[in-house]
Amino acid sequence: MGLTKVPEHVKGLIHAVKTYERLTIEAAVTGSRDLVLQALVHHPLVPSVAVAKTLMEEMLEKNRAYLPAFFK
């Protein structure tokens, strides 16, 4: 089975999602709220920094027991 070439118009979306994933992993390892925010801002379904901040605060608070590194 041959490799399928990724269409040019899809490459930006793939890059944005991969950036989101990498930043999310780094944020989880370091406990960095700045990296959480950067990750969310890169996600294509998050429309603005303001929405990203709201999502971040809500997600962290609801998962506080599992994410102690973010509450030092």
PQR file with spaces between the fields and no chain letter, atoms N, CA, C, O and H, PARSE charges and radii, in Angstrom:
ATOM       1  N    MET     1       0.848   -1.177    0.000 -0.4000 1.5000
ATOM       2  CA   MET     1       0.000    0.000    0.000 -0.0000 2.0000
ATOM       3  C    MET     1       0.892    1.238    0.000  0.5500 1.7000
ATOM       4  O    MET     1       1.779    1.350    0.847 -0.5500 1.4000
ATOM       5  N    GLY     2       0.683    2.152   -0.912 -0.4000 1.5000
ATOM       6  CA   GLY     2       1.512    3.344   -1.046 -0.0000 2.0000
ATOM       7  C    GLY     2       1.126    4.436   -0.065  0.5500 1.7000
ATOM       8  O    GLY     2       0.041    4.430    0.516 -0.5500 1.4000
ATOM       9  H    GLY     2      -0.037    2.061   -1.599  0.4000 1.0000
ATOM      10  N    LEU     3       2.041    5.364    0.100 -0.4000 1.5000
ATOM      11  CA   LEU     3       1.783    6.518    0.966 -0.0000 2.0000
ATOM      12  C    LEU     3       0.877    7.497    0.251  0.5500 1.7000
ATOM      13  O    LEU     3       0.997    7.716   -0.954 -0.5500 1.4000
ATOM      14  H    LEU     3       2.922    5.369   -0.372  0.4000 1.0000
ATOM      15  N    THR     4      -0.024    8.078    1.008 -0.4000 1.5000
ATOM      16  CA   THR     4      -0.911    9.094    0.459 -0.0000 2.0000
ATOM      17  C    THR     4      -0.332   10.460    0.780  0.5500 1.7000
ATOM      18  O    THR     4       0.047   10.724    1.921 -0.5500 1.4000
ATOM      19  H    THR     4      -0.121    7.900    1.988  0.4000 1.0000
ATOM      20  N    LYS     5      -0.264   11.319   -0.207 -0.4000 1.5000
ATOM      21  CA   LYS     5       0.254   12.662    0.002 -0.0000 2.0000
ATOM      22  C    LYS     5      -0.803   13.502    0.741  0.5500 1.7000
ATOM      23  O    LYS     5      -1.982   13.497    0.390 -0.5500 1.4000
ATOM      24  H    LYS     5      -0.573   11.104   -1.134  0.4000 1.0000
ATOM      25  N    VAL     6      -0.349   14.212    1.758 -0.4000 1.5000
ATOM      26  CA   VAL     6      -1.252   15.075    2.525 -0.0000 2.0000
ATOM      27  C    VAL     6      -1.538   16.331    1.687  0.5500 1.7000
ATOM      28  O    VAL     6      -0.608   17.011    1.254 -0.5500 1.4000
ATOM      29  H    VAL     6       0.610   14.216    2.043  0.4000 1.0000
ATOM      30  N    PRO     7      -2.810   16.633    1.463 -0.5600 1.5000
ATOM      31  CA   PRO     7      -3.149   17.828    0.693  0.2800 2.0000
ATOM      32  C    PRO     7      -2.623   19.096    1.383  0.5500 1.7000
ATOM      33  O    PRO     7      -2.637   19.189    2.611 -0.5500 1.4000
ATOM      34  N    GLU     8      -2.171   20.044    0.606 -0.4000 1.5000
ATOM      35  CA   GLU     8      -1.609   21.293    1.137 -0.0000 2.0000
ATOM      36  C    GLU     8      -2.560   21.979    2.107  0.5500 1.7000
ATOM      37  O    GLU     8      -2.124   22.484    3.142 -0.5500 1.4000
ATOM      38  H    GLU     8      -2.160   19.968   -0.391  0.4000 1.0000
ATOM      39  N    HIS     9      -3.849   22.007    1.790 -0.4000 1.5000
ATOM      40  CA   HIS     9      -4.805   22.729    2.632 -0.0000 2.0000
ATOM      41  C    HIS     9      -5.027   22.055    3.988  0.5500 1.7000
ATOM      42  O    HIS     9      -5.654   22.648    4.866 -0.5500 1.4000
ATOM      43  H    HIS     9      -4.202   21.597    0.949  0.4000 1.0000
ATOM      44  N    VAL    10      -4.533   20.845    4.177 -0.4000 1.5000
ATOM      45  CA   VAL    10      -4.697   20.134    5.444 -0.0000 2.0000
ATOM      46  C    VAL    10      -3.449   20.258    6.321  0.5500 1.7000
ATOM      47  O    VAL    10      -3.524   20.054    7.533 -0.5500 1.4000
ATOM      48  H    VAL    10      -4.023   20.363    3.464  0.4000 1.0000
ATOM      49  N    LYS    11      -2.326   20.584    5.732 -0.4000 1.5000
ATOM      50  CA   LYS    11      -1.058   20.626    6.466 -0.0000 2.0000
ATOM      51  C    LYS    11      -1.084   21.618    7.630  0.5500 1.7000
ATOM      52  O    LYS    11      -0.529   21.326    8.689 -0.5500 1.4000
ATOM      53  H    LYS    11      -2.265   20.750    4.748  0.4000 1.0000
ATOM      54  N    GLY    12      -1.703   22.763    7.461 -0.4000 1.5000
ATOM      55  CA   GLY    12      -1.789   23.756    8.537 -0.0000 2.0000
ATOM      56  C    GLY    12      -2.560   23.220    9.733  0.5500 1.7000
ATOM      57  O    GLY    12      -2.176   23.452   10.880 -0.5500 1.4000
ATOM      58  H    GLY    12      -2.153   23.000    6.600  0.4000 1.0000
ATOM      59  N    LEU    13      -3.638   22.509    9.469 -0.4000 1.5000
ATOM      60  CA   LEU    13      -4.442   21.919   10.538 -0.0000 2.0000
ATOM      61  C    LEU    13      -3.643   20.855   11.285  0.5500 1.7000
ATOM      62  O    LEU    13      -3.665   20.804   12.515 -0.5500 1.4000
ATOM      63  H    LEU    13      -3.950   22.321    8.538  0.4000 1.0000
ATOM      64  N    ILE    14      -2.945   20.016   10.546 -0.4000 1.5000
ATOM      65  CA   ILE    14      -2.118   18.984   11.180 -0.0000 2.0000
ATOM      66  C    ILE    14      -1.049   19.625   12.045  0.5500 1.7000
ATOM      67  O    ILE    14      -0.803   19.172   13.163 -0.5500 1.4000
ATOM      68  H    ILE    14      -2.927   20.058    9.547  0.4000 1.0000
ATOM      69  N    HIS    15      -0.415   20.666   11.546 -0.4000 1.5000
ATOM      70  CA   HIS    15       0.632   21.350   12.304 -0.0000 2.0000
ATOM      71  C    HIS    15       0.057   21.965   13.585  0.5500 1.7000
ATOM      72  O    HIS    15       0.662   21.850   14.651 -0.5500 1.4000
ATOM      73  H    HIS    15      -0.615   21.033   10.637  0.4000 1.0000
ATOM      74  N    ALA    16      -1.102   22.611   13.488 -0.4000 1.5000
ATOM      75  CA   ALA    16      -1.722   23.242   14.661 -0.0000 2.0000
ATOM      76  C    ALA    16      -2.052   22.204   15.729  0.5500 1.7000
ATOM      77  O    ALA    16      -1.791   22.424   16.912 -0.5500 1.4000
ATOM      78  H    ALA    16      -1.594   22.705   12.623  0.4000 1.0000
ATOM      79  N    VAL    17      -2.619   21.084   15.320 -0.4000 1.5000
ATOM      80  CA   VAL    17      -2.992   20.046   16.287 -0.0000 2.0000
ATOM      81  C    VAL    17      -1.746   19.410   16.894  0.5500 1.7000
ATOM      82  O    VAL    17      -1.725   19.130   18.092 -0.5500 1.4000
ATOM      83  H    VAL    17      -2.831   20.906   14.359  0.4000 1.0000
ATOM      84  N    LYS    18      -0.715   19.177   16.098 -0.4000 1.5000
ATOM      85  CA   LYS    18       0.523   18.595   16.625 -0.0000 2.0000
ATOM      86  C    LYS    18       1.184   19.562   17.608  0.5500 1.7000
ATOM      87  O    LYS    18       1.720   19.127   18.627 -0.5500 1.4000
ATOM      88  H    LYS    18      -0.732   19.404   15.124  0.4000 1.0000
ATOM      89  N    THR    19       1.156   20.853   17.322 -0.4000 1.5000
ATOM      90  CA   THR    19       1.704   21.853   18.239 -0.0000 2.0000
ATOM      91  C    THR    19       0.928   21.829   19.549  0.5500 1.7000
ATOM      92  O    THR    19       1.524   21.872   20.625 -0.5500 1.4000
ATOM      93  H    THR    19       0.721   21.206   16.493  0.4000 1.0000
ATOM      94  N    TYR    20      -0.391   21.761   19.465 -0.4000 1.5000
ATOM      95  CA   TYR    20      -1.245   21.652   20.651 -0.0000 2.0000
ATOM      96  C    TYR    20      -0.855   20.430   21.484  0.5500 1.7000
ATOM      97  O    TYR    20      -0.725   20.520   22.705 -0.5500 1.4000
ATOM      98  H    TYR    20      -0.875   21.726   18.591  0.4000 1.0000
ATOM      99  N    GLU    21      -0.672   19.302   20.823 -0.4000 1.5000
ATOM     100  CA   GLU    21      -0.334   18.063   21.532 -0.0000 2.0000
ATOM     101  C    GLU    21       1.024   18.158   22.230  0.5500 1.7000
ATOM     102  O    GLU    21       1.165   17.755   23.384 -0.5500 1.4000
ATOM     103  H    GLU    21      -0.777   19.229   19.831  0.4000 1.0000
ATOM     104  N    ARG    22       2.014   18.691   21.525 -0.4000 1.5000
ATOM     105  CA   ARG    22       3.357   18.806   22.110 -0.0000 2.0000
ATOM     106  C    ARG    22       3.367   19.755   23.304  0.5500 1.7000
ATOM     107  O    ARG    22       3.982   19.465   24.330 -0.5500 1.4000
ATOM     108  H    ARG    22       1.899   19.018   20.587  0.4000 1.0000
ATOM     109  N    LEU    23       2.683   20.891   23.165 -0.4000 1.5000
ATOM     110  CA   LEU    23       2.619   21.849   24.267 -0.0000 2.0000
ATOM     111  C    LEU    23       1.854   21.274   25.452  0.5500 1.7000
ATOM     112  O    LEU    23       2.212   21.526   26.603 -0.5500 1.4000
ATOM     113  H    LEU    23       2.183   21.127   22.331  0.4000 1.0000
ATOM     114  N    THR    24       0.805   20.504   25.182 -0.4000 1.5000
ATOM     115  CA   THR    24       0.030   19.876   26.247 -0.0000 2.0000
ATOM     116  C    THR    24       0.894   18.906   27.047  0.5500 1.7000
ATOM     117  O    THR    24       0.835   18.883   28.276 -0.5500 1.4000
ATOM     118  H    THR    24       0.514   20.299   24.247  0.4000 1.0000
ATOM     119  N    ILE    25       1.683   18.119   26.356 -0.4000 1.5000
ATOM     120  CA   ILE    25       2.579   17.177   27.038 -0.0000 2.0000
ATOM     121  C    ILE    25       3.595   17.928   27.883  0.5500 1.7000
ATOM     122  O    ILE    25       3.828   17.575   29.039 -0.5500 1.4000
ATOM     123  H    ILE    25       1.731   18.138   25.357  0.4000 1.0000
ATOM     124  N    GLU    26       4.206   18.970   27.305 -0.4000 1.5000
ATOM     125  CA   GLU    26       5.197   19.741   28.060 -0.0000 2.0000
ATOM     126  C    GLU    26       4.565   20.414   29.270  0.5500 1.7000
ATOM     127  O    GLU    26       5.173   20.465   30.340 -0.5500 1.4000
ATOM     128  H    GLU    26       4.017   19.257   26.366  0.4000 1.0000
ATOM     129  N    ALA    27       3.358   20.927   29.111 -0.4000 1.5000
ATOM     130  CA   ALA    27       2.653   21.551   30.236 -0.0000 2.0000
ATOM     131  C    ALA    27       2.382   20.543   31.337  0.5500 1.7000
ATOM     132  O    ALA    27       2.554   20.847   32.517 -0.5500 1.4000
ATOM     133  H    ALA    27       2.864   20.885   28.242  0.4000 1.0000
ATOM     134  N    ALA    28       1.958   19.343   30.957 -0.4000 1.5000
ATOM     135  CA   ALA    28       1.656   18.309   31.945 -0.0000 2.0000
ATOM     136  C    ALA    28       2.900   17.902   32.726  0.5500 1.7000
ATOM     137  O    ALA    28       2.832   17.659   33.931 -0.5500 1.4000
ATOM     138  H    ALA    28       1.818   19.097   29.998  0.4000 1.0000
ATOM     139  N    VAL    29       4.020   17.831   32.046 -0.4000 1.5000
ATOM     140  CA   VAL    29       5.273   17.414   32.690 -0.0000 2.0000
ATOM     141  C    VAL    29       5.816   18.505   33.608  0.5500 1.7000
ATOM     142  O    VAL    29       6.363   18.213   34.671 -0.5500 1.4000
ATOM     143  H    VAL    29       4.076   18.028   31.068  0.4000 1.0000
ATOM     144  N    THR    30       5.664   19.759   33.197 -0.4000 1.5000
ATOM     145  CA   THR    30       6.253   20.869   33.946 -0.0000 2.0000
ATOM     146  C    THR    30       5.297   21.541   34.921  0.5500 1.7000
ATOM     147  O    THR    30       5.742   22.226   35.842 -0.5500 1.4000
ATOM     148  H    THR    30       5.220   19.997   32.333  0.4000 1.0000
ATOM     149  N    GLY    31       3.992   21.357   34.736 -0.4000 1.5000
ATOM     150  CA   GLY    31       3.024   22.053   35.580 -0.0000 2.0000
ATOM     151  C    GLY    31       2.922   23.533   35.235  0.5500 1.7000
ATOM     152  O    GLY    31       2.579   24.351   36.088 -0.5500 1.4000
ATOM     153  H    GLY    31       3.631   20.800   33.987  0.4000 1.0000
ATOM     154  N    SER    32       3.218   23.874   33.989 -0.4000 1.5000
ATOM     155  CA   SER    32       3.220   25.273   33.557 -0.0000 2.0000
ATOM     156  C    SER    32       1.862   25.710   33.017  0.5500 1.7000
ATOM     157  O    SER    32       1.385   25.190   32.008 -0.5500 1.4000
ATOM     158  H    SER    32       3.496   23.209   33.296  0.4000 1.0000
ATOM     159  N    ARG    33       1.256   26.661   33.695 -0.4000 1.5000
ATOM     160  CA   ARG    33      -0.003   27.227   33.205 -0.0000 2.0000
ATOM     161  C    ARG    33       0.211   27.998   31.907  0.5500 1.7000
ATOM     162  O    ARG    33      -0.672   28.024   31.049 -0.5500 1.4000
ATOM     163  H    ARG    33       1.644   27.084   34.514  0.4000 1.0000
ATOM     164  N    ASP    34       1.367   28.619   31.758 -0.4000 1.5000
ATOM     165  CA   ASP    34       1.665   29.338   30.509 -0.0000 2.0000
ATOM     166  C    ASP    34       1.632   28.390   29.316  0.5500 1.7000
ATOM     167  O    ASP    34       1.117   28.733   28.252 -0.5500 1.4000
ATOM     168  H    ASP    34       2.084   28.597   32.454  0.4000 1.0000
ATOM     169  N    LEU    35       2.185   27.200   29.503 -0.4000 1.5000
ATOM     170  CA   LEU    35       2.177   26.223   28.411 -0.0000 2.0000
ATOM     171  C    LEU    35       0.782   25.665   28.153  0.5500 1.7000
ATOM     172  O    LEU    35       0.432   25.367   27.011 -0.5500 1.4000
ATOM     173  H    LEU    35       2.603   26.921   30.368  0.4000 1.0000
ATOM     174  N    VAL    36      -0.013   25.524   29.209 -0.4000 1.5000
ATOM     175  CA   VAL    36      -1.409   25.094   29.012 -0.0000 2.0000
ATOM     176  C    VAL    36      -2.118   26.117   28.131  0.5500 1.7000
ATOM     177  O    VAL    36      -2.804   25.755   27.175 -0.5500 1.4000
ATOM     178  H    VAL    36       0.272   25.766   30.136  0.4000 1.0000
ATOM     179  N    LEU    37      -1.949   27.379   28.454 -0.4000 1.5000
ATOM     180  CA   LEU    37      -2.595   28.434   27.676 -0.0000 2.0000
ATOM     181  C    LEU    37      -2.098   28.432   26.233  0.5500 1.7000
ATOM     182  O    LEU    37      -2.898   28.537   25.303 -0.5500 1.4000
ATOM     183  H    LEU    37      -1.392   27.673   29.231  0.4000 1.0000
ATOM     184  N    GLN    38      -0.792   28.314   26.042 -0.4000 1.5000
ATOM     185  CA   GLN    38      -0.248   28.263   24.681 -0.0000 2.0000
ATOM     186  C    GLN    38      -0.826   27.082   23.911  0.5500 1.7000
ATOM     187  O    GLN    38      -1.177   27.211   22.738 -0.5500 1.4000
ATOM     188  H    GLN    38      -0.143   28.229   26.798  0.4000 1.0000
ATOM     189  N    ALA    39      -0.922   25.943   24.565 -0.4000 1.5000
ATOM     190  CA   ALA    39      -1.479   24.759   23.909 -0.0000 2.0000
ATOM     191  C    ALA    39      -2.911   25.016   23.453  0.5500 1.7000
ATOM     192  O    ALA    39      -3.262   24.750   22.304 -0.5500 1.4000
ATOM     193  H    ALA    39      -0.637   25.838   25.517  0.4000 1.0000
ATOM     194  N    LEU    40      -3.724   25.527   24.349 -0.4000 1.5000
ATOM     195  CA   LEU    40      -5.127   25.771   24.003 -0.0000 2.0000
ATOM     196  C    LEU    40      -5.276   26.798   22.892  0.5500 1.7000
ATOM     197  O    LEU    40      -6.149   26.666   22.034 -0.5500 1.4000
ATOM     198  H    LEU    40      -3.440   25.743   25.283  0.4000 1.0000
ATOM     199  N    VAL    41      -4.437   27.807   22.903 -0.4000 1.5000
ATOM     200  CA   VAL    41      -4.497   28.831   21.852 -0.0000 2.0000
ATOM     201  C    VAL    41      -4.173   28.231   20.481  0.5500 1.7000
ATOM     202  O    VAL    41      -4.703   28.685   19.467 -0.5500 1.4000
ATOM     203  H    VAL    41      -3.728   27.915   23.600  0.4000 1.0000
ATOM     204  N    HIS    42      -3.316   27.225   20.447 -0.4000 1.5000
ATOM     205  CA   HIS    42      -2.964   26.588   19.175 -0.0000 2.0000
ATOM     206  C    HIS    42      -4.028   25.623   18.661  0.5500 1.7000
ATOM     207  O    HIS    42      -4.014   25.251   17.487 -0.5500 1.4000
ATOM     208  H    HIS    42      -2.886   26.856   21.270  0.4000 1.0000
ATOM     209  N    HIS    43      -4.949   25.217   19.535 -0.4000 1.5000
ATOM     210  CA   HIS    43      -5.970   24.261   19.093 -0.0000 2.0000
ATOM     211  C    HIS    43      -6.935   24.947   18.130  0.5500 1.7000
ATOM     212  O    HIS    43      -7.440   26.030   18.428 -0.5500 1.4000
ATOM     213  H    HIS    43      -4.960   25.520   20.488  0.4000 1.0000
ATOM     214  N    PRO    44      -7.195   24.330   16.984 -0.5600 1.5000
ATOM     215  CA   PRO    44      -8.038   24.976   15.974  0.2800 2.0000
ATOM     216  C    PRO    44      -9.496   25.193   16.382  0.5500 1.7000
ATOM     217  O    PRO    44     -10.195   25.984   15.750 -0.5500 1.4000
ATOM     218  N    LEU    45      -9.961   24.518   17.408 -0.4000 1.5000
ATOM     219  CA   LEU    45     -11.349   24.713   17.842 -0.0000 2.0000
ATOM     220  C    LEU    45     -11.495   25.770   18.932  0.5500 1.7000
ATOM     221  O    LEU    45     -12.611   26.062   19.361 -0.5500 1.4000
ATOM     222  H    LEU    45      -9.393   23.875   17.922  0.4000 1.0000
ATOM     223  N    VAL    46     -10.387   26.342   19.381 -0.4000 1.5000
ATOM     224  CA   VAL    46     -10.433   27.403   20.397 -0.0000 2.0000
ATOM     225  C    VAL    46     -10.325   28.739   19.663  0.5500 1.7000
ATOM     226  O    VAL    46      -9.295   29.031   19.055 -0.5500 1.4000
ATOM     227  H    VAL    46      -9.481   26.104   19.033  0.4000 1.0000
ATOM     228  N    PRO    47     -11.389   29.554   19.718 -0.5600 1.5000
ATOM     229  CA   PRO    47     -11.454   30.742   18.868  0.2800 2.0000
ATOM     230  C    PRO    47     -10.656   31.963   19.327  0.5500 1.7000
ATOM     231  O    PRO    47     -10.417   32.867   18.526 -0.5500 1.4000
ATOM     232  N    SER    48     -10.240   32.014   20.591 -0.4000 1.5000
ATOM     233  CA   SER    48      -9.542   33.212   21.062 -0.0000 2.0000
ATOM     234  C    SER    48      -8.746   32.929   22.329  0.5500 1.7000
ATOM     235  O    SER    48      -8.929   31.898   22.976 -0.5500 1.4000
ATOM     236  H    SER    48     -10.434   31.279   21.242  0.4000 1.0000
ATOM     237  N    VAL    49      -7.867   33.852   22.669 -0.4000 1.5000
ATOM     238  CA   VAL    49      -7.094   33.738   23.908 -0.0000 2.0000
ATOM     239  C    VAL    49      -8.031   33.816   25.108  0.5500 1.7000
ATOM     240  O    VAL    49      -7.844   33.099   26.091 -0.5500 1.4000
ATOM     241  H    VAL    49      -7.718   34.689   22.143  0.4000 1.0000
ATOM     242  N    ALA    50      -9.020   34.670   25.035 -0.4000 1.5000
ATOM     243  CA   ALA    50      -9.974   34.812   26.148 -0.0000 2.0000
ATOM     244  C    ALA    50     -10.703   33.491   26.407  0.5500 1.7000
ATOM     245  O    ALA    50     -10.864   33.086   27.558 -0.5500 1.4000
ATOM     246  H    ALA    50      -9.172   35.253   24.237  0.4000 1.0000
ATOM     247  N    VAL    51     -11.136   32.829   25.355 -0.4000 1.5000
ATOM     248  CA   VAL    51     -11.802   31.531   25.510 -0.0000 2.0000
ATOM     249  C    VAL    51     -10.809   30.512   26.050  0.5500 1.7000
ATOM     250  O    VAL    51     -11.163   29.709   26.913 -0.5500 1.4000
ATOM     251  H    VAL    51     -11.005   33.158   24.420  0.4000 1.0000
ATOM     252  N    ALA    52      -9.575   30.530   25.558 -0.4000 1.5000
ATOM     253  CA   ALA    52      -8.545   29.606   26.033 -0.0000 2.0000
ATOM     254  C    ALA    52      -8.306   29.782   27.531  0.5500 1.7000
ATOM     255  O    ALA    52      -8.173   28.795   28.255 -0.5500 1.4000
ATOM     256  H    ALA    52      -9.288   31.183   24.856  0.4000 1.0000
ATOM     257  N    LYS    53      -8.250   31.027   28.001 -0.4000 1.5000
ATOM     258  CA   LYS    53      -8.046   31.282   29.434 -0.0000 2.0000
ATOM     259  C    LYS    53      -9.194   30.720   30.258  0.5500 1.7000
ATOM     260  O    LYS    53      -8.973   30.101   31.298 -0.5500 1.4000
ATOM     261  H    LYS    53      -8.358   31.829   27.413  0.4000 1.0000
ATOM     262  N    THR    54     -10.411   30.933   29.798 -0.4000 1.5000
ATOM     263  CA   THR    54     -11.585   30.422   30.503 -0.0000 2.0000
ATOM     264  C    THR    54     -11.562   28.893   30.545  0.5500 1.7000
ATOM     265  O    THR    54     -11.794   28.291   31.593 -0.5500 1.4000
ATOM     266  H    THR    54     -10.591   31.436   28.953  0.4000 1.0000
ATOM     267  N    LEU    55     -11.282   28.277   29.407 -0.4000 1.5000
ATOM     268  CA   LEU    55     -11.205   26.817   29.347 -0.0000 2.0000
ATOM     269  C    LEU    55     -10.119   26.282   30.271  0.5500 1.7000
ATOM     270  O    LEU    55     -10.329   25.296   30.977 -0.5500 1.4000
ATOM     271  H    LEU    55     -11.093   28.767   28.555  0.4000 1.0000
ATOM     272  N    MET    56      -8.957   26.932   30.266 -0.4000 1.5000
ATOM     273  CA   MET    56      -7.841   26.497   31.091 -0.0000 2.0000
ATOM     274  C    MET    56      -8.214   26.531   32.574  0.5500 1.7000
ATOM     275  O    MET    56      -8.013   25.551   33.291 -0.5500 1.4000
ATOM     276  H    MET    56      -8.786   27.733   29.693  0.4000 1.0000
ATOM     277  N    GLU    57      -8.748   27.644   33.024 -0.4000 1.5000
ATOM     278  CA   GLU    57      -9.098   27.780   34.436 -0.0000 2.0000
ATOM     279  C    GLU    57     -10.147   26.754   34.851  0.5500 1.7000
ATOM     280  O    GLU    57     -10.048   26.151   35.920 -0.5500 1.4000
ATOM     281  H    GLU    57      -8.911   28.441   32.442  0.4000 1.0000
ATOM     282  N    GLU    58     -11.145   26.563   34.006 -0.4000 1.5000
ATOM     283  CA   GLU    58     -12.200   25.608   34.325 -0.0000 2.0000
ATOM     284  C    GLU    58     -11.651   24.174   34.349  0.5500 1.7000
ATOM     285  O    GLU    58     -11.961   23.404   35.258 -0.5500 1.4000
ATOM     286  H    GLU    58     -11.226   27.053   33.138  0.4000 1.0000
ATOM     287  N    MET    59     -10.841   23.822   33.355 -0.4000 1.5000
ATOM     288  CA   MET    59     -10.280   22.477   33.274 -0.0000 2.0000
ATOM     289  C    MET    59      -9.371   22.187   34.464  0.5500 1.7000
ATOM     290  O    MET    59      -9.455   21.121   35.075 -0.5500 1.4000
ATOM     291  H    MET    59     -10.589   24.447   32.616  0.4000 1.0000
ATOM     292  N    LEU    60      -8.504   23.140   34.785 -0.4000 1.5000
ATOM     293  CA   LEU    60      -7.592   22.932   35.907 -0.0000 2.0000
ATOM     294  C    LEU    60      -8.348   22.810   37.230  0.5500 1.7000
ATOM     295  O    LEU    60      -8.037   21.947   38.052 -0.5500 1.4000
ATOM     296  H    LEU    60      -8.436   24.005   34.289  0.4000 1.0000
ATOM     297  N    GLU    61      -9.319   23.659   37.428 -0.4000 1.5000
ATOM     298  CA   GLU    61     -10.069   23.624   38.683 -0.0000 2.0000
ATOM     299  C    GLU    61     -10.848   22.315   38.831  0.5500 1.7000
ATOM     300  O    GLU    61     -10.845   21.711   39.904 -0.5500 1.4000
ATOM     301  H    GLU    61      -9.572   24.360   36.761  0.4000 1.0000
ATOM     302  N    LYS    62     -11.507   21.879   37.771 -0.4000 1.5000
ATOM     303  CA   LYS    62     -12.291   20.636   37.838 -0.0000 2.0000
ATOM     304  C    LYS    62     -11.415   19.402   38.010  0.5500 1.7000
ATOM     305  O    LYS    62     -11.898   18.358   38.449 -0.5500 1.4000
ATOM     306  H    LYS    62     -11.509   22.369   36.899  0.4000 1.0000
ATOM     307  N    ASN    63     -10.140   19.510   37.671 -0.4000 1.5000
ATOM     308  CA   ASN    63      -9.217   18.377   37.775 -0.0000 2.0000
ATOM     309  C    ASN    63      -8.115   18.627   38.798  0.5500 1.7000
ATOM     310  O    ASN    63      -7.057   18.000   38.750 -0.5500 1.4000
ATOM     311  H    ASN    63      -9.747   20.358   37.314  0.4000 1.0000
ATOM     312  N    ARG    64      -8.370   19.537   39.713 -0.4000 1.5000
ATOM     313  CA   ARG    64      -7.384   19.942   40.725 -0.0000 2.0000
ATOM     314  C    ARG    64      -6.765   18.747   41.456  0.5500 1.7000
ATOM     315  O    ARG    64      -5.556   18.717   41.682 -0.5500 1.4000
ATOM     316  H    ARG    64      -9.229   20.046   39.753  0.4000 1.0000
ATOM     317  N    ALA    65      -7.577   17.783   41.820 -0.4000 1.5000
ATOM     318  CA   ALA    65      -7.085   16.626   42.579 -0.0000 2.0000
ATOM     319  C    ALA    65      -6.075   15.796   41.783  0.5500 1.7000
ATOM     320  O    ALA    65      -5.227   15.117   42.362 -0.5500 1.4000
ATOM     321  H    ALA    65      -8.559   17.807   41.636  0.4000 1.0000
ATOM     322  N    TYR    66      -6.172   15.856   40.452 -0.4000 1.5000
ATOM     323  CA   TYR    66      -5.294   15.059   39.596 -0.0000 2.0000
ATOM     324  C    TYR    66      -4.111   15.856   39.048  0.5500 1.7000
ATOM     325  O    TYR    66      -3.196   15.290   38.450 -0.5500 1.4000
ATOM     326  H    TYR    66      -6.861   16.408   39.981  0.4000 1.0000
ATOM     327  N    LEU    67      -4.136   17.165   39.256 -0.4000 1.5000
ATOM     328  CA   LEU    67      -3.116   18.045   38.677 -0.0000 2.0000
ATOM     329  C    LEU    67      -2.461   18.937   39.719  0.5500 1.7000
ATOM     330  O    LEU    67      -2.459   20.158   39.565 -0.5500 1.4000
ATOM     331  H    LEU    67      -4.880   17.625   39.742  0.4000 1.0000
ATOM     332  N    PRO    68      -1.906   18.358   40.772 -0.5600 1.5000
ATOM     333  CA   PRO    68      -1.361   19.178   41.851  0.2800 2.0000
ATOM     334  C    PRO    68      -0.206   20.084   41.431  0.5500 1.7000
ATOM     335  O    PRO    68       0.025   21.112   42.067 -0.5500 1.4000
ATOM     336  N    ALA    69       0.520   19.727   40.380 -0.4000 1.5000
ATOM     337  CA   ALA    69       1.642   20.548   39.940 -0.0000 2.0000
ATOM     338  C    ALA    69       1.207   21.936   39.486  0.5500 1.7000
ATOM     339  O    ALA    69       2.018   22.861   39.478 -0.5500 1.4000
ATOM     340  H    ALA    69       0.332   18.892   39.863  0.4000 1.0000
ATOM     341  N    PHE    70      -0.044   22.095   39.114 -0.4000 1.5000
ATOM     342  CA   PHE    70      -0.538   23.384   38.642 -0.0000 2.0000
ATOM     343  C    PHE    70      -1.041   24.280   39.773  0.5500 1.7000
ATOM     344  O    PHE    70      -1.480   25.403   39.521 -0.5500 1.4000
ATOM     345  H    PHE    70      -0.703   21.343   39.120  0.4000 1.0000
ATOM     346  N    PHE    71      -0.982   23.802   41.002 -0.4000 1.5000
ATOM     347  CA   PHE    71      -1.511   24.548   42.136 -0.0000 2.0000
ATOM     348  C    PHE    71      -0.493   24.754   43.238  0.5500 1.7000
ATOM     349  O    PHE    71      -0.852   24.784   44.415 -0.5500 1.4000
ATOM     350  H    PHE    71      -0.625   22.890   41.207  0.4000 1.0000
ATOM     351  N    LYS    72       0.758   24.895   42.880 -0.4000 1.5000
ATOM     352  CA   LYS    72       1.818   25.125   43.879 -0.0000 2.0000
ATOM     353  C    LYS    72       1.932   26.587   44.203  0.5500 1.7000
ATOM     354  O    LYS    72       2.767   26.974   45.021 -0.5500 1.4000
ATOM     355  H    LYS    72       1.050   24.870   41.923  0.4000 1.0000
